[in-house]
């Protein structure tokens, strides 16, 4: 959906933009083809660079979770990295970053991507919001995909605990904390009580976070949590335009 995403990037005016399923393929541009046991999809060769070119006044941070083969239009094989990216406006000093795996560890797939169970990472950035005279720690997450569904499992509990440990390790006293992304869990997941122990409140709850591009009946996947709901000026689960099979979560903080 890059043709839909690109014009939105030009106008979204985000100070911090968190994206999941970001690709990076050294030496390749344009479109490639991704294949696993379940699907064959067109995929941007270097979404990281595509977005960075649209946001020239942002710093780009990227964390790869795994890598594997994709084919370009001539049928040549390239090694593609897959992970998370956070883009930070140049007006916000970056005072700290941290990455960590919430499931598994980095893997290279030399022949074929698996359809589920792949490693998942979180990417944290600590920025100074000069207007509000505070630091904001933003944690970007892509949670484990399980072919059996989005219900709780021991692996998802471990994922929540590793995420909580990462948040604790990067935030400092007085920080406003935002944790967001594709958690791949249901609203009643034990993930949320674990994060609530850190003082984090989920703003999404049972809202539909999927667009018309997503055909399955379970409409929950993306969430956004904050450490201080009183700091929220506005929060929207964006229904239009559709720029992904996930609805964008748009958070506006008070200054």
C-alpha positions in Angstrom: 0.0 0.0 0.0 2.9 2.4 -0.5 1.0 4.4 -3.1 -1.5 5.2 -0.2 1.1 5.6 2.5 3.4 8.0 0.6 1.1 11.0 0.3 -0.1 10.6 3.9 3.6 10.8 5.1 3.8 14.1 3.3 1.0 15.6 5.4 0.8 13.7 8.7 3.1 16.2 10.5 4.2 13.6 13.1 7.0 14.6 15.5 7.6 10.9 16.1 6.4 8.2 13.7 6.5 4.5 14.6 6.3 1.9 11.8 6.4 -1.9 12.0 7.1 -4.3 9.1 9.8 -2.0 7.7 12.1 -3.5 5.1 15.7 -2.7 4.2 17.5 -4.3 1.3 21.0 -3.0 0.5 21.5 -2.6 -3.2 17.8 -2.9 -4.2 15.1 -0.3 -4.7 11.5 -0.3 -5.8 9.4 -3.5 -5.6 10.4 -7.0 -4.6 8.4 -10.2 -4.0 8.2 -11.8 -0.6 7.2 -15.5 -0.3 6.6 -17.8 2.7 4.5 -21.0 3.0 1.2 -19.0 3.3 1.6 -16.1 0.9 3.3 -14.3 -1.9 3.2 -10.5 -1.7 4.7 -7.5 -3.5 6.9 -5.7 -1.0 9.0 -2.6 -1.1 12.7 -3.4 -1.2 13.7 -0.6 1.1 10.7 0.9 2.9 13.1 2.5 5.4 14.7 4.6 2.6 11.3 5.2 1.0 9.9 6.8 4.2 13.2 8.6 5.0 13.1 10.3 1.6 9.6 11.6 2.5 10.6 12.8 5.9 14.0 14.6 5.2 13.8 16.6 8.4 13.5 13.5 10.6 16.1 11.2 12.1 15.6 7.6 11.2 16.2 4.7 13.6 15.9 1.1 12.4 16.2 -2.2 14.2 16.2 -5.5 12.3 14.5 -8.5 13.8 15.4 -11.0 11.0 16.3 -11.3 7.4 15.7 -13.5 4.4 15.4 -13.8 0.6 13.2 -11.7 -1.7 13.1 -11.5 -5.5 13.4 -8.4 -7.6 11.6 -8.0 -10.9 14.4 -9.6 -12.8 14.2 -12.7 -10.5 17.4 -12.0 -8.7 17.6 -12.9 -5.0 18.4 -10.3 -2.4 18.8 -10.5 1.4 16.1 -8.3 3.0 16.1 -7.1 6.6 12.8 -6.8 8.3 12.1 -4.8 11.5 11.0 -1.6 13.1 11.6 2.1 12.3 11.0 5.2 14.3 11.4 8.6 12.7 12.0 11.6 15.0 11.7 15.3 14.0 15.0 17.1 14.0 13.6 19.6 16.5 13.5 16.9 19.2 16.9 16.0 20.7 17.3 12.3 21.0 18.7 11.6 24.5 18.7 7.8 24.4 17.8 4.8 22.4 17.5 1.1 23.1 16.5 -2.0 21.2 15.6 -5.5 22.5 14.0 -8.7 21.4 10.6 -9.4 23.0 10.5 -12.8 21.3 13.5 -14.9 20.1 16.6 -13.4 18.7 17.9 -12.2 15.3 17.7 -14.9 12.6 18.8 -15.1 9.0 16.7 -17.4 6.8 18.9 -18.4 3.8 16.2 -20.2 1.8 12.6 -19.4 2.9 10.8 -17.2 5.5 8.7 -19.1 8.1 5.1 -18.2 8.3 5.0 -17.6 12.0 7.1 -17.8 15.2 9.5 -15.2 13.8 11.6 -13.1 16.3 10.1 -9.8 17.3 11.8 -6.7 18.6 11.0 -3.4 20.3 12.7 -0.1 19.6 12.8 2.7 22.2 13.7 6.3 21.8 13.9 9.0 24.5 13.4 12.5 23.3 13.3 16.0 24.8 10.0 17.8 24.2 11.2 21.4 24.7 7.7 22.9 24.5 6.5 20.8 27.5 9.8 20.8 29.3 9.8 17.0 29.7 11.4 13.9 28.3 9.2 11.4 26.4 10.1 7.8 26.0 8.5 6.2 23.0 8.6 2.4 22.6 7.7 0.9 19.2 6.7 -2.8 19.2 5.8 -5.5 16.8 4.5 -8.5 18.7 4.7 -12.2 17.9 2.5 -13.7 15.2 1.0 -17.1 16.0 -1.0 -19.0 13.3 -3.3 -20.3 16.1 -4.5 -16.8 16.8 -4.0 -13.8 19.1 -4.9 -15.5 22.4 -2.5 -15.6 25.3 0.2 -18.2 25.3 3.4 -18.7 27.4 5.4 -17.1 24.6 3.1 -14.0 24.7 3.4 -13.7 28.5 7.2 -13.9 28.1 7.0 -11.2 25.4 5.1 -8.9 27.8 7.6 -9.4 30.5 10.5 -8.7 28.2 8.7 -5.6 26.9 8.1 -4.4 30.5 11.8 -4.9 31.3 12.9 -2.9 28.3 10.5 0.0 29.3 11.9 -0.1 32.8 15.4 0.0 31.5 15.1 3.0 29.1 12.7 5.3 30.9 13.9 7.7 33.6 12.2 9.4 36.5 9.7 12.0 35.3 9.5 10.7 31.7 6.2 10.5 29.9 6.1 7.0 28.4 4.3 5.9 25.2 4.3 2.3 24.1 2.7 1.6 20.8 2.5 -0.8 17.8 1.2 -4.1 16.5 1.0 -6.2 19.7 -0.8 -9.1 18.0 -2.9 -9.8 21.1 -6.6 -9.4 22.2 -7.9 -6.6 24.4 -8.2 -9.0 27.4 -4.6 -10.2 27.1 -2.6 -10.6 30.3 -0.1 -8.3 28.5 -2.0 -5.2 29.7 -2.0 -6.1 33.5 1.7 -6.7 33.2 2.2 -3.2 31.6 -0.2 -1.7 34.1 2.2 -2.6 36.8 4.5 0.0 35.2 1.7 2.6 35.3 0.8 2.3 31.7 -2.8 2.8 30.5 -4.1 1.4 27.2 -6.1 4.0 25.1 -7.3 1.6 22.4 -9.1 -1.0 24.5 -11.6 -2.8 22.2 -11.6 -0.4 19.3 -11.4 -1.8 15.8 -7.8 -1.2 14.6 -8.1 -2.8 11.2 -8.9 -1.3 7.8 -11.0 -2.7 4.9 -7.8 -4.3 3.6 -7.9 -6.8 6.4 -10.5 -9.6 5.8 -10.4 -11.6 9.0 -13.1 -11.3 11.7 -10.8 -10.5 14.6 -10.3 -6.7 14.4 -7.8 -6.2 17.3 -4.1 -5.9 16.9 -2.7 -2.4 17.5 -2.5 -0.6 20.8 -1.1 2.5 22.4 -0.4 3.0 26.1 0.6 6.1 28.0 2.0 6.6 31.5 -0.1 9.7 32.1 -3.5 9.9 30.5 -3.9 13.5 31.7 -1.0 14.4 29.2 -3.2 13.3 26.3 -4.7 16.2 24.3 -6.3 14.0 21.7 -6.1 10.3 20.6 -7.6 8.9 17.4 -7.8 5.5 15.8 -7.7 6.8 12.3 -10.3 5.4 9.9 -9.3 7.5 6.8 -7.2 7.6 4.8 -6.4 3.9 4.8 -2.6 3.6 4.5 -2.2 0.0 5.8 -4.2 -3.0 6.8 -3.8 -1.4 10.3 -5.5 1.8 11.2 -2.9 4.5 12.2 -3.0 5.4 15.9 -2.6 9.2 16.2 -1.6 10.7 19.6 -1.5 14.4 20.4 0.2 15.4 23.7 -0.5 18.5 25.7 2.3 21.1 25.9 
